[in-house]
Each structure stands twice: as C-alpha cells, then as structure tokens.
Amino acid sequence: MNSGAALCGRRILIVEDEYLIACEIADALVEAGAFVVGPVARIDDALKLLETGSPLDGAVLDIHLQGDTSFPLADALAAQGVPVVFATGYGSEGIPERYREIRRCEKPVDAATVMRVLFG
Amino acid sequence: MEDFANEGARGASRWPPGDGEAARLLREFDWNTSSLGKCAHWPQSLRTTIDLVMGSPVAMVVLWGPDLIQIYNDAYRPLLAERHPKALGQRACDCWPESWGVSGPIYERVWKGGVGALRGQRCGVHRDGRLEEAWFDFIYSPLRDEAGDVAGVLVTAIETTDHIRSSEKGERALAELARSERHLRALVEMKTVGVIFFDLDGRLLETNDAFLKMSGFTRADVEAGLNWRCLTPQEWYSTSEKALAELKQKGLTAPYEKQYVRRDGTRWWALLAAKRLDEDICAEFVIDVTERRSAEQAMRDIAERLSLATEIGAIATWDWDMRSGLVTWSDEHFRIQGYAVGSIEPSYAAWAARVHPEDLPETEAVLQRARDSRRPYSYEFRMRLPDGAIRWCTARGRFFYDDDGQPIRMIGVMQDVTDKREWIERQKVMIGELQHRTRNLLAIVRSIANQTSRAASSLEEFRETFSRRLSALSRVQGLLSRSEEEPITIGRLVHTEIEALTDPAAARSIEVGGPDVILRKSAVQTLSLALHELATNALKYGPLAGDRGTLSIRWRVVRTQEGEPRLVLEWREEGAPVRPEAREFAGYGRELIEQALPYSLGARTRYELQPDGVRCLIDLPLSQGRDT
C-alpha cells in the first residue's frame, strides 16, 4: 500500500462502535504501518485516552456512536491540533454546519483514503 | 193684490219701480244727454220692455234706438265688469268696440226683423269683487215700437258656466279614462311581463299572451277553466295558498317567488306580485325568472363546491381590500392561525401577529416584492400560536391593481404544511439512516469476507461459510427493517437463527425459553451473528450433529444494583461429545462473543468448550446508550 510511508509510526485514534468495522479500519491502518490507538466504541473512553495517552497524530471518527455523536470529541481533538477524519455512512446533510469543514471518508474506509484525508 | 195695486200707484211717480241698483241708476240718469231724451217721453213699448227687463232675474240688456243705447238689469251687470256704471245710456258700439266686429252684424240682422244667437261665449264677469270666467249663450231678438217697426234689440244672456264646467270635467275624465286604459292595455300587452286575472278561489279568468307563452297553456285552456293548482307543482301549493290568504286579508301580496309547472310538465320560476282589484277579482304580475334562478343556482353551486373543496383540502383563503383595509378570511384561515372562527376582525395586523417573529420580516418583504413586481406571491413560513405551537404554512396570492397601477386588492390561499414538512424531515432522517446502515453493512460484509477468507482452507470452504454468514446478515437486516412495527425480541432472534439452520429432527433436541425482552437495535446485529456462529457449530460439530445431544437456550432479565436491566442468556450444549473440528471452527463465533459483544454493547461474556459441548453466557445491558 502506497500510504505506508505517510502513515508509518503515526499514532491514529479509531473511534467506531461497530466491532467488526473498528477491526477492519484498525487492520488496514496497522498494515499501512500506523500505530493504532483504540479502537474504542464510546466517546467517554476516547476522551480518557486523550487525557492520559501519548499525543495523537490523527483520528478516524464514526459520527454516530450508540446514540451519541462524536462532534464533542472532534472539538477536543481540534483543540489539540489533531487532524480528524469522519468515517461515516451519512452524507453531509447529517453534519452540523461548523463540522462541514472536517473531511469525511465514506465507509467502508480504506487506509489510503484516510492517509490522503489526514496528511495528503 | 193690494201690493200690486200699491206698486202700480207708486210706479206712476217713480219709474221704473224697484230697489235694484239698475232701476235706481236709470231713474237718476240724465237722459237728456242721450239720444233717447227724457224718460217721461219714452214710448210705451220701450217702457213696457224695460219693466219686463228690470223685473227679470235673467241677464238682459235693451239696446234702443238707432244708436243702440244700453239699458240693462242687475242680472246683466256682472257681464259689464268695469264698464258699469258707465255703460248705462252708452251706445253699444262705444261700450264694446273690441267685439263690434262680431256683434255689429248680428244687430243689423235683428234690426231687419231676424233673430241671432251666440252660444258658449266665454266672458270675464265681476262677482263678489273678483273677475271670474263664465260661459254664456247670447240671444238677440228685435223690439218693436207702437208702429210695429223694429226700434231696438233685446239681448238675453243665459249663463251656461255650470253646464260647460261639468261637461268639461266629464270629457277630461273620459279622456283620462281612455288614457289610463291605453296604458293599462299596453301594460297587459307587454311581452315580458305576464298578467293574470283570477278570482279568490284561484280560478284564472284572463291572462295576457306573455303569460300564456311563459306557462305553455293556451287561451282555450284558460277559457275551459284553469285553476292555480294546474299551474303549480304540489310542493309549491303552500306558497300559493299563503298568497291567496294574503290577498283576502290585506288586498295585496308582497312580491314572492315560486315555481310553476308548464303544460308540458317542465318547471319554471316566476316572480309574482298580486293585488285584489275588487271583491272577487285579483290581478297578478308574473315575471319569468327561470334564467336568473338557474344562474343564481349555478353561482350557489360554484360557491358551495369551492367552499367544500377548500374545506376538504383544508385550504384557507383571504381577500384583502387594500383601499379600505377590509380583510375577509375563510373559516380555515382562522383555524390555521389559531383563532376561533369569527372571534376577531380579520386584518393584516391579525395575520402578522401570528406569523413567527423570526419569519415575519422576510415574509413581509416577499409580499412587498410580489406587490411591486406584479408577480404572484408564494412563500412558506412559520406560524407561532399562542400556546407556542409552530405551524408551517405555505401561502400563494395575487395582487390586483387599478388603472393607475395602484394595488387595490389581494386574494390568496394558505395551507398548513406542518405535517408535510415533518414528513420530509423524517424522510431525510430515514434516508440518512438508510445510507448509514448500508455503508455500515458494506463495511461489515467486507469484514466478514476478510475474516472468513483468513480462516478458510479452501475456496470451497470460503464460499460455503461466507454465503452462510451473508444469509445470517440478511436475516437480521430483514428483522431490522421491520423493527419499527415489530420490535425485535431475544426470543424472535433466537428462533430465527435456529429455524434457519436446523432440520426438524434436530429442532426437537433444542429447548428455548425465556421472557419477551425487546432488544436495542444496536445490539441485534452483532448478537444475531454470534448466535448464528454458535448454532452452526452446534449443528455441525456439536451435540446436534448426532441424535443424542441437546441444546438449551434460556434467558432471563436481571437488575444490577443500580437497577439497570440486563439480559442474561445461557447457551448450554449437553449429552454428546464434540468433534475435534469444533475447536478449530469455533474461532469466529468465539471472537464475536468474547470481543465484539463486550466492545460494542458493553456485554460480559463467558465461552467454554467442554468435552460434551459449548457453555456460553452472555450478560448484556438492555438500556445502555441510546439507539440511533
């Protein structure tokens, strides 16, 4: 995968409540040389990681998480200067105006897209 | 007799006798100044004539001698008017110069022994100090002297004023009568107004042609005897009876309308007014108003249809007279704006008061732009009702302008589209949800494909396992798509998987039981995939592969110390040794149970592979998180 160089050694947080999808994204990123943080299914867990863990290089967020949205998490990441990509099945209509700037990649997610969106 | 004797005796000294003014003036007149000379020397014939004249109540004048010297009685005096008293002893030609052309020739004829008459002469007469108009017949007859020669003319004036007056009046009355008869006839002959005459029993006596034409009956029908009942449809009898009663009581009817039936049975509408002319006869004017009635009916039909359509369609209408500011609203307009129908006076202000304050400025701007650009007005805005409820309304309208281009009127319709808006919003959410689910599903399919291909030893095995897992995924999608109407219970999920995989013989060895518990939608997919893997393994390699083993799937609801409900499901295989492959193939199912359920759903799980089968415990929170 040609994204290897860009992702190599980068710490990428994955927030996705569907186990199988989380595994898929994680596998793809690991394969591309990234260091996966998580994956976690809940925002609370993600925020905890943010407070206690090492600094992140990027994050892949599912927008809808068990009835919550990941927008507060996106705010927190943006505050730390961490680039974010939304992995979502939704079109842009479901996204509030101020998050439209954040780039999306549609599911199913592949590592190359994530790399391009985050660091391209 | 004595009196006459006395009179006669006195007459000798005082001639002519009598107390009348004429007699007195004659006595006092100085006759020497006239051609007649002293009256004492007048011939007897003249004196006799004067006696006769003075005593007569009929107006007379004696014209004596060739000069026609005038001597008249009191009755004649009014005819002289202002000529009296100068006329006494005056020559006729001096007294009446203006009419001498007419009377002169008559005197000449009488002088020759003939008679003359002028009848119906109009004269001005002095009566009670006033000049009046009066009519007279004048009779001219000769007076002769002792020798038998004509020596004067006697003029007798017989007043005919009363006669003339009364005959004049009669003529005038007759003329008047003829005239009004002419008018009446013209009226009766009018082609557009029917006139009928009838008695108080309602029997037709006479009609004009117009009525015959309207009613389709013939004059022969009328003559044969036509009752109002023949002309009236039964349901209108009471109206006609009321009119007849009114005629009997008051002598006339107020104008009224009713239906008639023609000779051919068709109906027509008439406007009627009747008057009783005398004891038995009434006249009635009849105007055919069928066309007007049907036009009115058509208008009523249109209005009713329109009002029905707007009512059924819940369409509010308004009509704004911009010059007077007067606004009319349909009932629905009141309702949409949250006013009780008729509770307020419709106005622009009343409309604006209920438009959502955030939408009002733009709504008014759109309205003004439409007015100024002469384009139709069309806008969708919110209404805020006093109870805080929000209603979406769509309005369309049009302005009308006068010759100077000033807007004078606006009419329009408005509809409550709240439901539609909500529906569209719901649709958007549903489409988003569908998109989300499809994308997730694709991701899951890819994940399953990857997992399956990693574990498969041959393409054949991959194909079989992958297709089986896809079927399980497809079954749970089916359940999810119906979950709004049919919430998914754990029992349903378990049964669906068992039924899909086992044959009837194997199904007998399976025991399923537990309360009806509705699952969170987010829990369904992973849980069903896990159950699918467990069931497949049990059937292929576990106790269900033979015919001695049993499977028991039981569940219950427990509450944590915090009162949170959890579903505890126990999967228990017993009674037959598992095949060695079981361990190998349990991988995916085990991962789902041990990894996926805790990760995604916060479940606590235990998975044990005993020699005689699998024991599995799934402890799942029922209310954690909110489902999307």
Chai-1 contact restraints between the chains, C-beta under 6 A:
chainA,res_idxA,chainB,res_idxB,connection_type,confidence,min_distance_angstrom,max_distance_angstrom,comment,restraint_id
A,D17,B,S600,contact,1.0,0.0,6.0,A-B,restraint_1
A,Y19,B,A596,contact,1.0,0.0,6.0,A-B,restraint_2
A,Y19,B,Y599,contact,1.0,0.0,6.0,A-B,restraint_3
A,Y19,B,S600,contact,1.0,0.0,6.0,A-B,restraint_4
A,L20,B,I444,contact,1.0,0.0,6.0,A-B,restraint_5
A,L20,B,S447,contact,1.0,0.0,6.0,A-B,restraint_6
A,I21,B,A443,contact,1.0,0.0,6.0,A-B,restraint_7
A,E24,B,S447,contact,1.0,0.0,6.0,A-B,restraint_8
A,A41,B,Y599,contact,1.0,0.0,6.0,A-B,restraint_9
A,A41,B,S600,contact,1.0,0.0,6.0,A-B,restraint_10
A,H64,B,T628,contact,1.0,0.0,6.0,A-B,restraint_11
A,Q66,B,S522,contact,1.0,0.0,6.0,A-B,restraint_12
A,Q66,B,G625,contact,1.0,0.0,6.0,A-B,restraint_13
A,G67,B,G625,contact,1.0,0.0,6.0,A-B,restraint_14
A,G67,B,R626,contact,1.0,0.0,6.0,A-B,restraint_15
A,G67,B,D627,contact,1.0,0.0,6.0,A-B,restraint_16
A,G67,B,T628,contact,1.0,0.0,6.0,A-B,restraint_17
A,G89,B,Q435,contact,1.0,0.0,6.0,A-B,restraint_18
A,G89,B,H436,contact,1.0,0.0,6.0,A-B,restraint_19
A,G89,B,R439,contact,1.0,0.0,6.0,A-B,restraint_20
A,G89,B,N440,contact,1.0,0.0,6.0,A-B,restraint_21
A,Y90,B,G432,contact,1.0,0.0,6.0,A-B,restraint_22
A,Y90,B,H436,contact,1.0,0.0,6.0,A-B,restraint_23
A,G94,B,G432,contact,1.0,0.0,6.0,A-B,restraint_24
A,K107,B,R439,contact,1.0,0.0,6.0,A-B,restraint_25
A,K107,B,A443,contact,1.0,0.0,6.0,A-B,restraint_26
A,P108,B,L442,contact,1.0,0.0,6.0,A-B,restraint_27
A,P108,B,A443,contact,1.0,0.0,6.0,A-B,restraint_28
A,P108,B,R446,contact,1.0,0.0,6.0,A-B,restraint_29
